[in-house]
């Protein structure tokens, strides 16, 4: 989306499920937990890696002006 240089945190669904299982099975933990991968990536490489995994091309980025039209101020986040 846009220029592709936006940072993005991500986590694999399997890692999320394992963490939920661990948290639900441990009565001693409490508080808030933030689940993310250890290293963030930018949108461009993330889209390319996702395209490879899905065996689909990631050739056409969504132009920045379209993102701004669709998301207004939120597009800056």
PDB file with SEQRES, HELIX, SHEET and CRYST1 records, atoms N, CA, C and O in Angstrom:
SEQRES   1 A   77  UNK UNK UNK UNK UNK UNK UNK UNK UNK UNK UNK UNK UNK          
SEQRES   2 A   77  UNK UNK UNK UNK UNK UNK UNK UNK UNK UNK UNK UNK UNK          
SEQRES   3 A   77  UNK UNK UNK UNK UNK UNK UNK UNK UNK UNK UNK UNK UNK          
SEQRES   4 A   77  UNK UNK UNK UNK UNK UNK UNK UNK UNK UNK UNK UNK UNK          
SEQRES   5 A   77  UNK UNK UNK UNK UNK UNK UNK UNK UNK UNK UNK UNK UNK          
SEQRES   6 A   77  UNK UNK UNK UNK UNK UNK UNK UNK UNK UNK UNK UNK              
HELIX    1 AA1 UNK A   13  UNK A   25  1                                  13    
HELIX    2 AA2 UNK A   43  UNK A   54  1                                  12    
HELIX    3 AA3 UNK A   64  UNK A   71  1                                   8    
HELIX    4 AA4 UNK A   72  UNK A   76  5                                   5    
CRYST1    1.000    1.000    1.000  90.00  90.00  90.00 P 1           1          
ATOM      1  N   UNK A   1       0.841  -1.175   0.000  1.00  0.00           N  
ATOM      2  CA  UNK A   1       0.000   0.000   0.000  1.00  0.00           C  
ATOM      3  C   UNK A   1       0.884   1.236   0.000  1.00  0.00           C  
ATOM      4  O   UNK A   1       1.888   1.297   0.710  1.00  0.00           O  
ATOM      5  N   UNK A   2       0.513   2.188  -0.779  1.00  0.00           N  
ATOM      6  CA  UNK A   2       1.274   3.424  -0.837  1.00  0.00           C  
ATOM      7  C   UNK A   2       2.694   3.188  -1.307  1.00  0.00           C  
ATOM      8  O   UNK A   2       2.925   2.431  -2.249  1.00  0.00           O  
ATOM      9  N   UNK A   3       3.641   3.833  -0.654  1.00  0.00           N  
ATOM     10  CA  UNK A   3       5.052   3.715  -1.045  1.00  0.00           C  
ATOM     11  C   UNK A   3       5.664   2.392  -0.609  1.00  0.00           C  
ATOM     12  O   UNK A   3       6.719   2.011  -1.115  1.00  0.00           O  
ATOM     13  N   UNK A   4       5.031   1.687   0.311  1.00  0.00           N  
ATOM     14  CA  UNK A   4       5.554   0.400   0.762  1.00  0.00           C  
ATOM     15  C   UNK A   4       6.602   0.518   1.845  1.00  0.00           C  
ATOM     16  O   UNK A   4       7.232  -0.474   2.211  1.00  0.00           O  
ATOM     17  N   UNK A   5       6.799   1.734   2.369  1.00  0.00           N  
ATOM     18  CA  UNK A   5       7.822   1.902   3.397  1.00  0.00           C  
ATOM     19  C   UNK A   5       7.225   2.040   4.806  1.00  0.00           C  
ATOM     20  O   UNK A   5       7.935   2.397   5.746  1.00  0.00           O  
ATOM     21  N   UNK A   6       5.931   1.760   4.953  1.00  0.00           N  
ATOM     22  CA  UNK A   6       5.292   1.803   6.262  1.00  0.00           C  
ATOM     23  C   UNK A   6       5.728   0.577   7.066  1.00  0.00           C  
ATOM     24  O   UNK A   6       5.780  -0.534   6.537  1.00  0.00           O  
ATOM     25  N   UNK A   7       6.038   0.783   8.333  1.00  0.00           N  
ATOM     26  CA  UNK A   7       6.423  -0.330   9.189  1.00  0.00           C  
ATOM     27  C   UNK A   7       5.207  -1.120   9.607  1.00  0.00           C  
ATOM     28  O   UNK A   7       4.128  -0.562   9.804  1.00  0.00           O  
ATOM     29  N   UNK A   8       5.384  -2.420   9.742  1.00  0.00           N  
ATOM     30  CA  UNK A   8       4.261  -3.287  10.080  1.00  0.00           C  
ATOM     31  C   UNK A   8       4.747  -4.357  11.040  1.00  0.00           C  
ATOM     32  O   UNK A   8       5.757  -5.020  10.802  1.00  0.00           O  
ATOM     33  N   UNK A   9       4.011  -4.512  12.124  1.00  0.00           N  
ATOM     34  CA  UNK A   9       4.257  -5.615  13.049  1.00  0.00           C  
ATOM     35  C   UNK A   9       3.383  -6.779  12.609  1.00  0.00           C  
ATOM     36  O   UNK A   9       2.291  -6.573  12.079  1.00  0.00           O  
ATOM     37  N   UNK A  10       3.844  -7.968  12.820  1.00  0.00           N  
ATOM     38  CA  UNK A  10       3.093  -9.139  12.386  1.00  0.00           C  
ATOM     39  C   UNK A  10       3.413 -10.279  13.333  1.00  0.00           C  
ATOM     40  O   UNK A  10       4.388 -10.228  14.082  1.00  0.00           O  
ATOM     41  N   UNK A  11       2.581 -11.305  13.289  1.00  0.00           N  
ATOM     42  CA  UNK A  11       2.837 -12.538  14.026  1.00  0.00           C  
ATOM     43  C   UNK A  11       2.091 -13.662  13.319  1.00  0.00           C  
ATOM     44  O   UNK A  11       0.978 -13.464  12.834  1.00  0.00           O  
ATOM     45  N   UNK A  12       2.693 -14.816  13.263  1.00  0.00           N  
ATOM     46  CA  UNK A  12       2.070 -15.963  12.604  1.00  0.00           C  
ATOM     47  C   UNK A  12       0.945 -16.503  13.481  1.00  0.00           C  
ATOM     48  O   UNK A  12       1.043 -16.479  14.707  1.00  0.00           O  
ATOM     49  N   UNK A  13      -0.098 -16.978  12.865  1.00  0.00           N  
ATOM     50  CA  UNK A  13      -1.264 -17.493  13.595  1.00  0.00           C  
ATOM     51  C   UNK A  13      -0.877 -18.647  14.525  1.00  0.00           C  
ATOM     52  O   UNK A  13      -1.414 -18.754  15.627  1.00  0.00           O  
ATOM     53  N   UNK A  14       0.044 -19.505  14.093  1.00  0.00           N  
ATOM     54  CA  UNK A  14       0.471 -20.617  14.948  1.00  0.00           C  
ATOM     55  C   UNK A  14       1.132 -20.106  16.232  1.00  0.00           C  
ATOM     56  O   UNK A  14       0.908 -20.655  17.311  1.00  0.00           O  
ATOM     57  N   UNK A  15       1.943 -19.058  16.112  1.00  0.00           N  
ATOM     58  CA  UNK A  15       2.589 -18.477  17.290  1.00  0.00           C  
ATOM     59  C   UNK A  15       1.552 -17.840  18.215  1.00  0.00           C  
ATOM     60  O   UNK A  15       1.666 -17.928  19.438  1.00  0.00           O  
ATOM     61  N   UNK A  16       0.551 -17.205  17.630  1.00  0.00           N  
ATOM     62  CA  UNK A  16      -0.510 -16.598  18.433  1.00  0.00           C  
ATOM     63  C   UNK A  16      -1.275 -17.660  19.216  1.00  0.00           C  
ATOM     64  O   UNK A  16      -1.524 -17.494  20.409  1.00  0.00           O  
ATOM     65  N   UNK A  17      -1.643 -18.741  18.552  1.00  0.00           N  
ATOM     66  CA  UNK A  17      -2.384 -19.817  19.207  1.00  0.00           C  
ATOM     67  C   UNK A  17      -1.559 -20.435  20.331  1.00  0.00           C  
ATOM     68  O   UNK A  17      -2.076 -20.667  21.424  1.00  0.00           O  
ATOM     69  N   UNK A  18      -0.271 -20.704  20.066  1.00  0.00           N  
ATOM     70  CA  UNK A  18       0.592 -21.280  21.118  1.00  0.00           C  
ATOM     71  C   UNK A  18       0.690 -20.356  22.326  1.00  0.00           C  
ATOM     72  O   UNK A  18       0.685 -20.815  23.468  1.00  0.00           O  
ATOM     73  N   UNK A  19       0.778 -19.071  22.075  1.00  0.00           N  
ATOM     74  CA  UNK A  19       0.870 -18.116  23.178  1.00  0.00           C  
ATOM     75  C   UNK A  19      -0.430 -18.101  23.978  1.00  0.00           C  
ATOM     76  O   UNK A  19      -0.394 -18.093  25.209  1.00  0.00           O  
ATOM     77  N   UNK A  20      -1.576 -18.096  23.297  1.00  0.00           N  
ATOM     78  CA  UNK A  20      -2.864 -18.140  24.001  1.00  0.00           C  
ATOM     79  C   UNK A  20      -2.971 -19.400  24.848  1.00  0.00           C  
ATOM     80  O   UNK A  20      -3.424 -19.348  25.992  1.00  0.00           O  
ATOM     81  N   UNK A  21      -2.555 -20.531  24.287  1.00  0.00           N  
ATOM     82  CA  UNK A  21      -2.598 -21.783  25.049  1.00  0.00           C  
ATOM     83  C   UNK A  21      -1.732 -21.694  26.301  1.00  0.00           C  
ATOM     84  O   UNK A  21      -2.140 -22.127  27.379  1.00  0.00           O  
ATOM     85  N   UNK A  22      -0.543 -21.135  26.151  1.00  0.00           N  
ATOM     86  CA  UNK A  22       0.351 -20.996  27.292  1.00  0.00           C  
ATOM     87  C   UNK A  22      -0.250 -20.064  28.347  1.00  0.00           C  
ATOM     88  O   UNK A  22      -0.214 -20.368  29.539  1.00  0.00           O  
ATOM     89  N   UNK A  23      -0.798 -18.935  27.909  1.00  0.00           N  
ATOM     90  CA  UNK A  23      -1.369 -17.980  28.855  1.00  0.00           C  
ATOM     91  C   UNK A  23      -2.596 -18.536  29.556  1.00  0.00           C  
ATOM     92  O   UNK A  23      -2.766 -18.335  30.758  1.00  0.00           O  
ATOM     93  N   UNK A  24      -3.452 -19.232  28.822  1.00  0.00           N  
ATOM     94  CA  UNK A  24      -4.660 -19.802  29.432  1.00  0.00           C  
ATOM     95  C   UNK A  24      -4.340 -20.956  30.367  1.00  0.00           C  
ATOM     96  O   UNK A  24      -5.082 -21.210  31.316  1.00  0.00           O  
ATOM     97  N   UNK A  25      -3.238 -21.660  30.109  1.00  0.00           N  
ATOM     98  CA  UNK A  25      -2.873 -22.802  30.934  1.00  0.00           C  
ATOM     99  C   UNK A  25      -2.043 -22.438  32.151  1.00  0.00           C  
ATOM    100  O   UNK A  25      -1.747 -23.299  32.980  1.00  0.00           O  
ATOM    101  N   UNK A  26      -1.666 -21.177  32.269  1.00  0.00           N  
ATOM    102  CA  UNK A  26      -0.822 -20.751  33.379  1.00  0.00           C  
ATOM    103  C   UNK A  26      -1.602 -19.763  34.240  1.00  0.00           C  
ATOM    104  O   UNK A  26      -1.792 -18.612  33.848  1.00  0.00           O  
ATOM    105  N   UNK A  27      -2.051 -20.205  35.407  1.00  0.00           N  
ATOM    106  CA  UNK A  27      -2.849 -19.352  36.283  1.00  0.00           C  
ATOM    107  C   UNK A  27      -2.061 -18.251  36.961  1.00  0.00           C  
ATOM    108  O   UNK A  27      -2.649 -17.419  37.651  1.00  0.00           O  
ATOM    109  N   UNK A  28      -0.747 -18.219  36.787  1.00  0.00           N  
ATOM    110  CA  UNK A  28       0.078 -17.230  37.475  1.00  0.00           C  
ATOM    111  C   UNK A  28       0.314 -15.955  36.657  1.00  0.00           C  
ATOM    112  O   UNK A  28       0.769 -14.949  37.200  1.00  0.00           O  
ATOM    113  N   UNK A  29       0.014 -15.992  35.384  1.00  0.00           N  
ATOM    114  CA  UNK A  29       0.251 -14.801  34.562  1.00  0.00           C  
ATOM    115  C   UNK A  29      -0.955 -13.892  34.615  1.00  0.00           C  
ATOM    116  O   UNK A  29      -2.093 -14.356  34.670  1.00  0.00           O  
ATOM    117  N   UNK A  30      -0.704 -12.593  34.599  1.00  0.00           N  
ATOM    118  CA  UNK A  30      -1.793 -11.622  34.524  1.00  0.00           C  
ATOM    119  C   UNK A  30      -1.258 -10.345  33.905  1.00  0.00           C  
ATOM    120  O   UNK A  30      -0.051 -10.110  33.872  1.00  0.00           O  
ATOM    121  N   UNK A  31      -2.157  -9.543  33.426  1.00  0.00           N  
ATOM    122  CA  UNK A  31      -1.760  -8.294  32.803  1.00  0.00           C  
ATOM    123  C   UNK A  31      -2.024  -8.304  31.309  1.00  0.00           C  
ATOM    124  O   UNK A  31      -2.790  -9.121  30.798  1.00  0.00           O  
ATOM    125  N   UNK A  32      -1.385  -7.396  30.635  1.00  0.00           N  
ATOM    126  CA  UNK A  32      -1.568  -7.211  29.201  1.00  0.00           C  
ATOM    127  C   UNK A  32      -0.376  -7.818  28.470  1.00  0.00           C  
ATOM    128  O   UNK A  32       0.764  -7.675  28.912  1.00  0.00           O  
ATOM    129  N   UNK A  33      -0.635  -8.492  27.358  1.00  0.00           N  
ATOM    130  CA  UNK A  33       0.416  -9.110  26.560  1.00  0.00           C  
ATOM    131  C   UNK A  33       0.336  -8.590  25.133  1.00  0.00           C  
ATOM    132  O   UNK A  33      -0.745  -8.504  24.548  1.00  0.00           O  
ATOM    133  N   UNK A  34       1.481  -8.248  24.587  1.00  0.00           N  
ATOM    134  CA  UNK A  34       1.583  -7.740  23.226  1.00  0.00           C  
ATOM    135  C   UNK A  34       2.258  -8.808  22.382  1.00  0.00           C  
ATOM    136  O   UNK A  34       3.426  -9.128  22.604  1.00  0.00           O  
ATOM    137  N   UNK A  35       1.542  -9.357  21.428  1.00  0.00           N  
ATOM    138  CA  UNK A  35       2.078 -10.427  20.589  1.00  0.00           C  
ATOM    139  C   UNK A  35       2.504  -9.856  19.238  1.00  0.00           C  
ATOM    140  O   UNK A  35       1.673  -9.375  18.469  1.00  0.00           O  
ATOM    141  N   UNK A  36       3.787  -9.913  18.962  1.00  0.00           N  
ATOM    142  CA  UNK A  36       4.313  -9.512  17.655  1.00  0.00           C  
ATOM    143  C   UNK A  36       5.547 -10.352  17.362  1.00  0.00           C  
ATOM    144  O   UNK A  36       6.100 -11.001  18.250  1.00  0.00           O  
ATOM    145  N   UNK A  37       5.963 -10.329  16.123  1.00  0.00           N  
ATOM    146  CA  UNK A  37       7.218 -10.980  15.752  1.00  0.00           C  
ATOM    147  C   UNK A  37       8.368 -10.166  16.329  1.00  0.00           C  
ATOM    148  O   UNK A  37       8.189  -8.987  16.635  1.00  0.00           O  
ATOM    149  N   UNK A  38       9.532 -10.761  16.484  1.00  0.00           N  
ATOM    150  CA  UNK A  38      10.650 -10.026  17.079  1.00  0.00           C  
ATOM    151  C   UNK A  38      11.167  -8.874  16.221  1.00  0.00           C  
ATOM    152  O   UNK A  38      11.793  -7.954  16.746  1.00  0.00           O  
ATOM    153  N   UNK A  39      10.920  -8.907  14.924  1.00  0.00           N  
ATOM    154  CA  UNK A  39      11.423  -7.851  14.042  1.00  0.00           C  
ATOM    155  C   UNK A  39      10.299  -7.370  13.133  1.00  0.00           C  
ATOM    156  O   UNK A  39       9.662  -8.166  12.443  1.00  0.00           O  
ATOM    157  N   UNK A  40      10.060  -6.062  13.138  1.00  0.00           N  
ATOM    158  CA  UNK A  40       9.071  -5.483  12.226  1.00  0.00           C  
ATOM    159  C   UNK A  40       9.663  -5.423  10.822  1.00  0.00           C  
ATOM    160  O   UNK A  40      10.880  -5.446  10.644  1.00  0.00           O  
ATOM    161  N   UNK A  41       8.788  -5.346   9.843  1.00  0.00           N  
ATOM    162  CA  UNK A  41       9.217  -5.209   8.444  1.00  0.00           C  
ATOM    163  C   UNK A  41       8.404  -4.101   7.798  1.00  0.00           C  
ATOM    164  O   UNK A  41       7.362  -3.701   8.317  1.00  0.00           O  
ATOM    165  N   UNK A  42       8.879  -3.611   6.675  1.00  0.00           N  
ATOM    166  CA  UNK A  42       8.101  -2.612   5.949  1.00  0.00           C  
ATOM    167  C   UNK A  42       7.100  -3.317   5.028  1.00  0.00           C  
ATOM    168  O   UNK A  42       7.240  -4.498   4.712  1.00  0.00           O  
ATOM    169  N   UNK A  43       6.106  -2.566   4.619  1.00  0.00           N  
ATOM    170  CA  UNK A  43       5.000  -3.118   3.820  1.00  0.00           C  
ATOM    171  C   UNK A  43       5.481  -3.771   2.533  1.00  0.00           C  
ATOM    172  O   UNK A  43       4.961  -4.820   2.151  1.00  0.00           O  
ATOM    173  N   UNK A  44       6.466  -3.176   1.851  1.00  0.00           N  
ATOM    174  CA  UNK A  44       6.930  -3.719   0.567  1.00  0.00           C  
ATOM    175  C   UNK A  44       7.456  -5.139   0.674  1.00  0.00           C  
ATOM    176  O   UNK A  44       6.939  -6.029  -0.002  1.00  0.00           O  
ATOM    177  N   UNK A  45       8.473  -5.384   1.506  1.00  0.00           N  
ATOM    178  CA  UNK A  45       8.972  -6.753   1.657  1.00  0.00           C  
ATOM    179  C   UNK A  45       7.925  -7.707   2.237  1.00  0.00           C  
ATOM    180  O   UNK A  45       7.899  -8.886   1.884  1.00  0.00           O  
ATOM    181  N   UNK A  46       7.065  -7.204   3.124  1.00  0.00           N  
ATOM    182  CA  UNK A  46       6.016  -8.052   3.682  1.00  0.00           C  
ATOM    183  C   UNK A  46       5.072  -8.523   2.574  1.00  0.00           C  
ATOM    184  O   UNK A  46       4.732  -9.704   2.504  1.00  0.00           O  
ATOM    185  N   UNK A  47       4.650  -7.597   1.710  1.00  0.00           N  
ATOM    186  CA  UNK A  47       3.747  -7.954   0.609  1.00  0.00           C  
ATOM    187  C   UNK A  47       4.409  -8.948  -0.346  1.00  0.00           C  
ATOM    188  O   UNK A  47       3.759  -9.874  -0.832  1.00  0.00           O  
ATOM    189  N   UNK A  48       5.697  -8.756  -0.614  1.00  0.00           N  
ATOM    190  CA  UNK A  48       6.407  -9.691  -1.496  1.00  0.00           C  
ATOM    191  C   UNK A  48       6.482 -11.084  -0.884  1.00  0.00           C  
ATOM    192  O   UNK A  48       6.233 -12.077  -1.567  1.00  0.00           O  
ATOM    193  N   UNK A  49       6.824 -11.163   0.403  1.00  0.00           N  
ATOM    194  CA  UNK A  49       6.905 -12.459   1.089  1.00  0.00           C  
ATOM    195  C   UNK A  49       5.532 -13.123   1.153  1.00  0.00           C  
ATOM    196  O   UNK A  49       5.419 -14.333   0.955  1.00  0.00           O  
ATOM    197  N   UNK A  50       4.492 -12.341   1.429  1.00  0.00           N  
ATOM    198  CA  UNK A  50       3.139 -12.895   1.474  1.00  0.00           C  
ATOM    199  C   UNK A  50       2.733 -13.418   0.096  1.00  0.00           C  
ATOM    200  O   UNK A  50       2.142 -14.492  -0.011  1.00  0.00           O  
ATOM    201  N   UNK A  51       3.045 -12.671  -0.946  1.00  0.00           N  
ATOM    202  CA  UNK A  51       2.749 -13.121  -2.306  1.00  0.00           C  
ATOM    203  C   UNK A  51       3.432 -14.436  -2.643  1.00  0.00           C  
ATOM    204  O   UNK A  51       2.830 -15.318  -3.255  1.00  0.00           O  
ATOM    205  N   UNK A  52       4.702 -14.565  -2.236  1.00  0.00           N  
ATOM    206  CA  UNK A  52       5.420 -15.821  -2.484  1.00  0.00           C  
ATOM    207  C   UNK A  52       4.758 -16.978  -1.741  1.00  0.00           C  
ATOM    208  O   UNK A  52       4.588 -18.057  -2.310  1.00  0.00           O  
ATOM    209  N   UNK A  53       4.384 -16.771  -0.483  1.00  0.00           N  
ATOM    210  CA  UNK A  53       3.762 -17.837   0.299  1.00  0.00           C  
ATOM    211  C   UNK A  53       2.405 -18.247  -0.272  1.00  0.00           C  
ATOM    212  O   UNK A  53       2.046 -19.424  -0.255  1.00  0.00           O  
ATOM    213  N   UNK A  54       1.661 -17.271  -0.773  1.00  0.00           N  
ATOM    214  CA  UNK A  54       0.336 -17.561  -1.348  1.00  0.00           C  
ATOM    215  C   UNK A  54       0.416 -17.965  -2.812  1.00  0.00           C  
ATOM    216  O   UNK A  54      -0.597 -18.278  -3.438  1.00  0.00           O  
ATOM    217  N   UNK A  55       1.646 -17.955  -3.358  1.00  0.00           N  
ATOM    218  CA  UNK A  55       1.874 -18.273  -4.776  1.00  0.00           C  
ATOM    219  C   UNK A  55       1.048 -17.354  -5.685  1.00  0.00           C  
ATOM    220  O   UNK A  55       0.443 -17.784  -6.667  1.00  0.00           O  
ATOM    221  N   UNK A  56       1.053 -16.068  -5.310  1.00  0.00           N  
ATOM    222  CA  UNK A  56       0.356 -15.044  -6.083  1.00  0.00           C  
ATOM    223  C   UNK A  56       1.295 -13.863  -6.258  1.00  0.00           C  
ATOM    224  O   UNK A  56       2.101 -13.574  -5.373  1.00  0.00           O  
ATOM    225  N   UNK A  57       1.201 -13.190  -7.372  1.00  0.00           N  
ATOM    226  CA  UNK A  57       2.102 -12.044  -7.574  1.00  0.00           C  
ATOM    227  C   UNK A  57       1.720 -10.869  -6.685  1.00  0.00           C  
ATOM    228  O   UNK A  57       0.546 -10.656  -6.382  1.00  0.00           O  
ATOM    229  N   UNK A  58       2.713 -10.126  -6.281  1.00  0.00           N  
ATOM    230  CA  UNK A  58       2.505  -8.884  -5.528  1.00  0.00           C  
ATOM    231  C   UNK A  58       3.146  -7.768  -6.345  1.00  0.00           C  
ATOM    232  O   UNK A  58       4.074  -7.097  -5.893  1.00  0.00           O  
ATOM    233  N   UNK A  59       2.633  -7.587  -7.550  1.00  0.00           N  
ATOM    234  CA  UNK A  59       3.264  -6.687  -8.500  1.00  0.00           C  
ATOM    235  C   UNK A  59       2.703  -5.275  -8.495  1.00  0.00           C  
ATOM    236  O   UNK A  59       3.428  -4.319  -8.770  1.00  0.00           O  
ATOM    237  N   UNK A  60       1.428  -5.136  -8.188  1.00  0.00           N  
ATOM    238  CA  UNK A  60       0.780  -3.840  -8.325  1.00  0.00           C  
ATOM    239  C   UNK A  60       0.488  -3.234  -6.955  1.00  0.00           C  
ATOM    240  O   UNK A  60      -0.476  -3.627  -6.299  1.00  0.00           O  
ATOM    241  N   UNK A  61       1.309  -2.287  -6.521  1.00  0.00           N  
ATOM    242  CA  UNK A  61       1.026  -1.656  -5.239  1.00  0.00           C  
ATOM    243  C   UNK A  61      -0.206  -0.759  -5.333  1.00  0.00           C  
ATOM    244  O   UNK A  61      -0.524  -0.221  -6.394  1.00  0.00           O  
ATOM    245  N   UNK A  62      -0.870  -0.615  -4.231  1.00  0.00           N  
ATOM    246  CA  UNK A  62      -2.022   0.281  -4.158  1.00  0.00           C  
ATOM    247  C   UNK A  62      -1.481   1.703  -4.096  1.00  0.00           C  
ATOM    248  O   UNK A  62      -0.767   2.036  -3.150  1.00  0.00           O  
ATOM    249  N   UNK A  63      -1.796   2.557  -5.075  1.00  0.00           N  
ATOM    250  CA  UNK A  63      -1.223   3.908  -5.102  1.00  0.00           C  
ATOM    251  C   UNK A  63      -1.562   4.693  -3.833  1.00  0.00           C  
ATOM    252  O   UNK A  63      -2.632   4.537  -3.244  1.00  0.00           O  
ATOM    253  N   UNK A  64      -0.627   5.529  -3.441  1.00  0.00           N  
ATOM    254  CA  UNK A  64      -0.775   6.306  -2.211  1.00  0.00           C  
ATOM    255  C   UNK A  64      -2.037   7.167  -2.218  1.00  0.00           C  
ATOM    256  O   UNK A  64      -2.708   7.276  -1.192  1.00  0.00           O  
ATOM    257  N   UNK A  65      -2.373   7.782  -3.360  1.00  0.00           N  
ATOM    258  CA  UNK A  65      -3.549   8.649  -3.394  1.00  0.00           C  
ATOM    259  C   UNK A  65      -4.844   7.857  -3.164  1.00  0.00           C  
ATOM    260  O   UNK A  65      -5.805   8.393  -2.611  1.00  0.00           O  
ATOM    261  N   UNK A  66      -4.873   6.588  -3.585  1.00  0.00           N  
ATOM    262  CA  UNK A  66      -6.055   5.749  -3.352  1.00  0.00           C  
ATOM    263  C   UNK A  66      -6.177   5.433  -1.862  1.00  0.00           C  
ATOM    264  O   UNK A  66      -7.278   5.445  -1.310  1.00  0.00           O  
ATOM    265  N   UNK A  67      -5.059   5.155  -1.220  1.00  0.00           N  
ATOM    266  CA  UNK A  67      -5.067   4.897   0.224  1.00  0.00           C  
ATOM    267  C   UNK A  67      -5.580   6.124   0.958  1.00  0.00           C  
ATOM    268  O   UNK A  67      -6.383   6.001   1.882  1.00  0.00           O  
ATOM    269  N   UNK A  68      -5.125   7.308   0.559  1.00  0.00           N  
ATOM    270  CA  UNK A  68      -5.577   8.548   1.196  1.00  0.00           C  
ATOM    271  C   UNK A  68      -7.068   8.771   0.976  1.00  0.00           C  
ATOM    272  O   UNK A  68      -7.769   9.207   1.889  1.00  0.00           O  
ATOM    273  N   UNK A  69      -7.561   8.478  -0.225  1.00  0.00           N  
ATOM    274  CA  UNK A  69      -8.999   8.626  -0.492  1.00  0.00           C  
ATOM    275  C   UNK A  69      -9.831   7.670   0.360  1.00  0.00           C  
ATOM    276  O   UNK A  69     -10.893   8.038   0.862  1.00  0.00           O  
ATOM    277  N   UNK A  70      -9.342   6.445   0.518  1.00  0.00           N  
ATOM    278  CA  UNK A  70     -10.093   5.430   1.249  1.00  0.00           C  
ATOM    279  C   UNK A  70     -10.025   5.619   2.761  1.00  0.00           C  
ATOM    280  O   UNK A  70     -10.998   5.354   3.466  1.00  0.00           O  
ATOM    281  N   UNK A  71      -8.873   6.078   3.260  1.00  0.00           N  
ATOM    282  CA  UNK A  71      -8.656   6.055   4.709  1.00  0.00           C  
ATOM    283  C   UNK A  71      -8.465   7.437   5.324  1.00  0.00           C  
ATOM    284  O   UNK A  71      -8.330   7.542   6.543  1.00  0.00           O  
ATOM    285  N   UNK A  72      -8.451   8.481   4.535  1.00  0.00           N  
ATOM    286  CA  UNK A  72      -8.323   9.854   5.008  1.00  0.00           C  
ATOM    287  C   UNK A  72      -7.118  10.004   5.949  1.00  0.00           C  
ATOM    288  O   UNK A  72      -6.009   9.615   5.580  1.00  0.00           O  
ATOM    289  N   UNK A  73      -7.309  10.552   7.143  1.00  0.00           N  
ATOM    290  CA  UNK A  73      -6.198  10.801   8.067  1.00  0.00           C  
ATOM    291  C   UNK A  73      -5.551   9.517   8.556  1.00  0.00           C  
ATOM    292  O   UNK A  73      -4.362   9.509   8.875  1.00  0.00           O  
ATOM    293  N   UNK A  74      -6.302   8.444   8.619  1.00  0.00           N  
ATOM    294  CA  UNK A  74      -5.750   7.176   9.091  1.00  0.00           C  
ATOM    295  C   UNK A  74      -4.661   6.662   8.158  1.00  0.00           C  
ATOM    296  O   UNK A  74      -3.830   5.852   8.568  1.00  0.00           O  
ATOM    297  N   UNK A  75      -4.652   7.123   6.908  1.00  0.00           N  
ATOM    298  CA  UNK A  75      -3.645   6.665   5.955  1.00  0.00           C  
ATOM    299  C   UNK A  75      -2.242   7.113   6.361  1.00  0.00           C  
ATOM    300  O   UNK A  75      -1.254   6.566   5.871  1.00  0.00           O  
ATOM    301  N   UNK A  76      -2.145   8.092   7.243  1.00  0.00           N  
ATOM    302  CA  UNK A  76      -0.839   8.573   7.695  1.00  0.00           C  
ATOM    303  C   UNK A  76      -0.240   7.665   8.771  1.00  0.00           C  
ATOM    304  O   UNK A  76       0.959   7.738   9.038  1.00  0.00           O  
ATOM    305  N   UNK A  77      -1.052   6.821   9.384  1.00  0.00           N  
ATOM    306  CA  UNK A  77      -0.580   5.974  10.487  1.00  0.00           C  
ATOM    307  C   UNK A  77       0.317   4.867   9.994  1.00  0.00           C  
ATOM    308  O   UNK A  77       0.801   4.063  10.790  1.00  0.00           O  
TER     309      UNK A  77                                                      
END                                                                             
